[in-house]
Amino acid sequence: MARKPDYGRGPQAFLEYARSIVEHPNYGGMPDVYMDNGDIQWEAPSNRKSGKHKDTHHRRRDWWRRKAVEVGIDPNAPHWISRTAKLIHPTKKKPCKSCGRVMDIRYAYPSATLVRRIERLDFIDESFPIV
């Protein structure tokens, strides 16, 4: 019996998300999306020393560079990959790989430190919803 392709371990929400992303037209042509066994190759570390996918990081960086130019982002500008990724992302939300909690990809969440600082402001009381 053939092994069902999957990303690996993790919540079902993340596995479904990963599949939807790699199959989305916005990511068409991304190199080395699947490993030989059919699993999604989500990460592409730059420190691979050998093997079929040792150059995946560089091939994907080149893909991101072409995609940035395609959508009008200068690949020499700061944070160009992040800006490109956020612009082309089809839902702007993604589930956590560990717990499955769905969150906005734009990191629109205050840190615990910021919440404490806001709560200490004189004009903020318990009637003011912070999070």
Secondary structure, DSSP 8 states (H G I E B T S, - for coil): --------SS-HHHHHHHHHHHHSGGGTT-TT-B-TTS-B-----TT--SSTTTTHHHHHHHHHHHHHHHTT--TTSTTHHHHHHHHH-SSSEEE-TTT--EEETT-----HHHHHHHHTSTT--TTS---
